[in-house]
């Protein structure tokens, strides 16, 4: 009988997290038996058709968020009563650990961790994989303290660089393994870690058969620029708009479509108006992958000027760069974080410095004027994706690590020892002058 492996996410399904959906689908294609746990219900919105292809059942954990119902509160409390009745010593030790943590204490997180532990016992799940090293992993850590269930982590971007390093190190120490999507991240996590937990590079995989070049849609003769991402600071959209303004000033015709949504949408619309770009730039909101592929087929040039924010947030390797390159669209991005692991400037794309609209405008102008160079970069881009970022190959490695964790997890006494050592460390820190 195939072991049942838990997959813990903050919100499932989420329109912007296609890389997780793709991973789940491929893990199932490769024979894994999964059960998805989501800390939050998704808002009512369109979802990718691929969600309907997922076989794994989904358990939404009860919530104490403002919109919670009395029945959810009852479910949480009943699970904790059962855990206490099952083993009061373990319950008090877990509560002590939770209270001893130096990071912010959230009762909601403790209650969710207990509920998750109870559900894992009921479903006979002995290993759970958490995507993102912040809230989902914090919940898995508490569930482990309650039940001894092993866990592993995929760390991405914000959850690495905006996370408390002490908490991140502690969570990694208890994990069977840690995955991350860039070598840049892997090196950073190795610097943070004081344990022997293995940290593996696991690039996001892409379905290259789905994102493949094809006949271009009917063109107007005016080059189409495309950008895709959440409307948040680290995507660098204000610099794209400034660069488009500079390109417009030199009289080069172009159109630009930006696909996305997020907190900065109003300011982006205002900037488009202030720069006089309403005839050149169109915002199209949220799209499914199928709808986005239609735009890729019309696109001459893809651009995403990512940046590192003042608080340290940054992207790893944006999946949309993989998608565009797989479809032989030349890309322009910035030389930050792990992007240079995908894009080699002037070979399979172009990299410019972050927060530099002049360099970005010059790169846009050069590629708009040189269709043959665009074609050369686009073909090299697809070859790069085929070589290093294929879905089957990369997710196959994830499958192997998960199966190994299920077969040979840390011994319970080792887990208990780690927990005891960490409790001593946090107690010592709290009493230090």
C-alpha positions in Angstrom: 0.0 0.0 0.0 1.4 3.4 -1.0 2.1 5.7 2.0 -0.1 8.7 2.4 1.9 12.0 2.5 0.5 15.3 3.7 0.9 18.5 1.8 0.5 21.6 4.0 -0.2 25.0 2.3 -1.3 28.4 3.5 -4.1 28.7 0.9 -5.2 26.1 -1.6 -5.8 26.6 -4.5 -4.1 30.0 -5.1 -4.1 31.5 -8.6 -0.5 32.9 -8.2 1.0 29.6 -7.0 0.9 27.6 -10.2 4.3 26.1 -9.3 2.8 24.3 -6.3 -0.2 23.1 -8.4 2.2 21.8 -11.1 4.3 20.0 -8.4 1.2 18.3 -6.9 0.0 17.1 -10.3 3.4 15.7 -11.2 3.9 14.0 -7.9 0.6 12.3 -8.4 1.5 11.3 -12.0 4.7 9.8 -10.5 2.7 7.7 -8.1 2.6 9.6 -4.8 -0.6 9.4 -2.6 -1.2 12.9 -1.2 -3.6 14.6 1.2 -3.7 18.4 1.0 -4.1 20.5 4.1 -4.9 24.2 3.7 -4.7 26.7 6.6 -7.1 29.0 4.8 -10.1 28.8 2.4 -9.3 30.5 -0.9 -11.4 33.6 -1.8 -14.1 33.0 -4.4 -12.3 33.5 -7.7 -11.4 31.7 -10.9 -9.0 28.8 -10.5 -6.7 27.0 -12.9 -8.4 24.1 -14.7 -5.5 21.9 -13.5 -7.0 22.1 -10.0 -9.8 19.8 -11.2 -7.2 17.2 -12.1 -5.8 16.9 -8.6 -6.8 13.6 -7.0 -5.7 14.4 -3.5 -8.5 15.2 -1.0 -8.3 18.6 0.7 -8.8 19.3 4.4 -9.3 23.0 5.3 -8.3 23.5 8.9 -10.8 25.2 11.1 -10.0 28.9 11.6 -10.2 31.5 14.3 -9.8 34.3 11.8 -12.5 37.0 12.0 -14.8 35.2 9.6 -14.7 31.9 11.6 -17.9 30.1 12.7 -18.7 28.7 16.1 -18.5 25.2 14.6 -14.9 25.8 13.6 -14.0 26.9 17.1 -15.7 23.8 18.5 -13.7 21.6 16.1 -10.4 23.1 17.2 -11.2 22.8 20.9 -12.4 19.2 20.6 -9.2 18.2 18.9 -7.2 19.7 21.8 -9.3 18.0 24.4 -8.6 14.6 22.6 -4.9 15.3 22.5 -4.8 16.2 26.2 -6.8 13.0 27.1 -4.5 10.9 24.9 -1.2 12.1 26.5 -1.3 15.0 29.0 2.5 15.1 29.4 3.1 15.6 25.7 0.3 18.2 25.6 2.0 20.2 28.4 5.5 19.8 26.9 4.1 21.1 23.5 2.4 24.0 25.3 5.7 24.8 27.1 7.6 24.8 23.8 5.0 27.1 22.3 5.3 29.5 25.2 9.1 29.4 25.2 9.4 30.5 21.6 11.0 33.9 21.2 9.0 34.9 18.1 5.4 36.3 18.3 3.0 33.9 20.0 -0.3 33.3 18.2 -2.9 31.2 19.9 -4.4 30.5 16.5 -1.2 28.9 15.4 -1.0 26.6 18.4 -4.6 25.6 18.0 -4.1 24.8 14.3 -1.0 22.8 15.0 -3.0 20.6 17.5 -5.9 20.1 15.1 -3.4 19.2 12.3 -1.7 16.7 14.6 -5.1 15.1 15.4 -6.1 14.8 11.8 -2.7 13.3 10.8 -3.2 10.6 13.4 -6.7 9.9 12.2 -5.5 9.6 8.6 -2.4 7.6 9.5 -0.1 10.2 7.9 3.5 9.9 9.2 5.1 12.7 7.1 3.9 16.1 6.0 5.6 18.5 3.6 5.1 22.2 4.2 5.4 24.8 1.4 6.8 28.1 2.8 9.0 28.2 5.9 6.8 30.7 7.8 3.2 30.0 8.9 2.8 26.6 7.3 6.1 25.3 8.8 5.4 26.8 12.2 2.1 24.9 12.2 3.9 21.7 11.1 6.4 22.2 13.9 3.7 22.3 16.5 1.9 19.3 15.0 5.2 17.4 15.3 5.6 18.3 18.9 2.1 16.9 19.6 2.3 13.8 17.5 5.9 13.0 16.5 5.0 13.2 12.8 8.0 14.1 10.7 8.0 17.1 8.3 10.0 18.6 5.5 10.0 22.2 4.0 10.1 23.9 0.7 11.3 27.5 1.4 10.8 30.1 -1.4 11.5 33.8 -0.9 9.6 36.1 1.5 9.5 33.2 4.0 13.3 33.0 3.9 14.4 36.7 3.9 11.6 38.2 6.1 11.6 35.3 8.6 13.2 35.5 12.1 16.6 33.6 11.7 16.4 31.9 15.0 12.9 30.6 14.3 14.0 29.6 10.7 17.0 27.7 12.1 15.0 25.9 14.7 12.3 24.8 12.2 15.0 23.6 9.8 16.7 21.6 12.6 13.6 19.6 13.2 12.9 18.9 9.5 13.9 15.8 7.6 15.1 18.0 4.7 14.7 21.4 3.3 14.1 22.3 -0.4 14.5 25.6 -2.0 14.1 26.9 -5.5 17.4 28.6 -6.2 21.0 28.0 -5.4 21.2 31.6 -4.1 18.6 30.6 -1.5 20.3 27.3 -0.7 23.6 29.1 0.1 21.7 31.6 2.3 19.9 28.8 4.2 23.2 27.0 4.8 24.5 30.1 6.4 21.5 30.4 8.7 21.4 26.7 9.6 23.3 25.3 12.6 22.0 21.8 12.2 22.8 18.8 10.0 19.4 19.0 8.2 20.1 18.5 4.4 19.2 21.5 2.3 18.6 20.6 -1.3 18.3 22.8 -4.5 15.0 22.0 -6.1 14.2 24.2 -9.1 10.6 24.6 -10.0 9.7 22.3 -12.9 7.7 23.4 -15.9 5.5 21.4 -18.2 7.5 22.2 -21.4 5.0 20.4 -23.6 2.3 22.8 -22.5 4.4 25.9 -22.7 5.8 25.3 -26.1 6.3 27.7 -29.1 3.7 27.7 -31.8 2.3 29.9 -34.5 2.1 33.5 -33.4 -1.4 35.0 -33.1 -2.4 37.6 -35.5 -0.1 40.6 -35.1 -0.7 44.3 -35.6 2.8 45.1 -36.6 3.5 46.9 -33.4 5.7 44.9 -30.9 3.9 43.6 -27.9 5.7 43.6 -24.5 4.3 41.4 -21.7 4.8 41.4 -18.0 3.2 39.1 -15.4 3.3 39.2 -11.6 1.6 40.3 -8.4 1.3 44.0 -8.0 3.8 44.2 -5.1 7.0 46.1 -4.7 9.5 43.3 -5.4 8.2 42.9 -9.0 9.5 46.3 -9.9 6.5 47.5 -12.1 7.1 51.2 -11.5 10.5 50.9 -13.1 8.9 49.1 -16.1 6.5 52.0 -16.5 9.3 54.6 -16.3 11.2 52.6 -18.9 8.2 52.4 -21.2 7.9 56.2 -20.8 11.5 56.6 -22.0 10.9 54.3 -25.0 7.8 56.3 -25.9 9.8 59.5 -25.8 12.2 58.3 -28.5 9.3 57.5 -30.8 9.4 53.7 -30.9 6.0 52.1 -31.3 5.1 49.4 -28.8 2.2 48.0 -26.8 2.5 46.6 -23.3 0.2 44.2 -21.4 0.6 43.7 -17.7 -1.1 40.7 -16.2 -1.6 40.7 -12.4 -3.3 41.9 -9.3 -2.4 43.0 -5.8 -2.1 45.9 -3.4 -0.2 48.3 -5.7 -2.8 48.2 -8.5 -4.2 51.7 -7.8 -0.8 53.3 -7.7 0.3 51.5 -10.9 -2.9 52.8 -12.7 -2.1 56.3 -11.4 1.4 56.1 -12.7 0.3 55.0 -16.1 -2.0 58.0 -16.3 0.7 60.4 -15.0 3.2 59.2 -17.6 0.7 59.4 -20.4 0.9 55.7 -21.2 -2.8 54.9 -21.3 -2.6 54.3 -25.1 0.4 52.0 -24.7 -0.1 49.9 -21.5 -3.1 47.7 -20.6 -3.7 46.0 -17.3 -5.8 42.8 -17.7 -6.1 41.5 -14.1 -6.1 37.9 -13.1 -5.8 35.1 -15.7 -5.7 31.4 -15.6 -2.7 29.6 -17.2 -4.7 28.8 -20.3 -5.6 32.5 -20.8 -2.0 33.5 -20.1 -0.7 31.1 -22.8 -2.9 33.0 -25.3 -1.1 36.2 -24.4 2.3 34.5 -24.6 1.5 33.5 -28.2 1.0 37.1 -29.1 4.1 38.4 -27.3 7.3 39.6 -28.8 9.2 40.4 -25.6 8.7 39.5 -21.9 10.0 41.8 -19.2 10.0 41.6 -15.4 12.3 44.1 -13.5 12.4 42.4 -10.1 14.1 44.1 -7.2 15.2 43.6 -3.6 13.0 45.6 -1.2 14.4 47.7 1.7 13.2 45.0 4.2 15.0 42.3 2.2 12.1 40.7 0.3 12.9 39.4 -3.2 11.9 36.8 -5.7 13.7 33.5 -6.3 13.2 32.6 -10.0 9.8 33.8 -11.1 7.9 31.0 -12.8 6.7 33.4 -15.5 10.3 33.7 -16.7 10.4 30.0 -17.2 7.1 30.0 -19.0 8.1 32.8 -21.4 11.5 31.3 -22.1 9.9 27.8 -22.7 7.7 29.5 -25.4 10.8 31.0 -27.1 10.0 34.5 -26.0 13.1 36.6 -25.2 13.1 37.9 -21.7 14.5 41.0 -19.9 14.9 40.8 -16.1 17.3 42.0 -13.4 20.5 40.4 -12.0 19.2 39.7 -8.5 18.7 36.6 -6.3 18.5 33.4 -8.4 17.5 35.0 -11.7 21.0 34.7 -13.1 20.8 30.9 -12.5 18.2 30.9 -15.3 19.0 33.9 -17.5 22.5 34.3 -18.9 22.6 37.9 -20.2 23.0 38.1 -24.0 22.8 34.3 -24.4 19.3 33.4 -23.5 17.9 36.7 -22.4 19.0 40.1 -21.1 19.7 41.1 -17.5 19.9 44.7 -16.3 20.6 46.3 -12.9 17.7 46.5 -10.5 15.9 49.8 -10.0 17.4 51.3 -13.2 14.8 52.4 -15.6 17.4 53.9 -18.0 19.2 50.5 -18.5 15.9 48.8 -18.8 14.7 51.3 -21.4 17.9 50.8 -23.4 17.5 47.0 -23.3 13.8 47.3 -24.4 14.7 49.6 -27.3 17.6 47.4 -28.5 15.4 44.3 -28.6 12.4 46.0 -30.1 14.6 47.2 -32.9 16.3 43.7 -33.4 13.7 41.0 -34.2 16.5 38.5 -35.3 18.2 38.9 -32.0 14.9 38.3 -30.2 14.5 35.1 -32.1 18.1 33.9 -31.2 17.6 34.7 -27.5 14.2 33.0 -27.5 15.5 29.7 -28.9 18.4 29.6 -26.5 15.9 30.3 -23.6 13.8 27.2 -24.4 16.9 25.1 -24.6 17.9 26.3 -21.1 14.4 25.4 -19.7 14.5 22.0 -21.4 18.0 21.3 -19.9 17.5 22.4 -16.3 13.8 23.0 -15.5 11.8 20.1 -16.9 8.8 19.2 -14.6 9.3 15.4 -14.6 13.0 15.6 -13.8 12.8 18.2 -11.1 9.7 16.9 -9.4 11.1 13.4 -9.6 13.8 14.4 -7.2 11.2 15.9 -4.8 9.4 12.6 -4.9 12.5 10.6 -4.1 13.3 12.9 -1.0 9.7 12.5 0.2 9.7 8.7 -0.1 13.0 8.6 1.7 11.6 10.7 4.6 8.6 8.4 4.9 10.9 5.2 5.0 13.6 6.5 7.3 12.4 9.5 9.4 14.3 10.8 12.3 14.0 8.4 15.3 11.4 9.6 17.8 14.1 9.8 20.5 16.2 12.0 18.2 13.2 14.3 17.6 12.6 14.5 21.4 16.3 15.2 21.9 16.2 18.1 19.4 13.1 19.5 21.1 14.7 19.2 24.5 17.9 21.0 23.3 15.9 23.7 21.7 13.9 24.3 24.9 17.1 24.6 26.9 18.5 27.1 24.3 15.4 29.3 24.3 15.2 29.2 28.1 18.9 30.2 28.3 18.3 33.1 25.9 15.3 34.3 27.8 17.3 34.5 31.1 20.5 36.0 29.5 21.4 39.6 30.5 
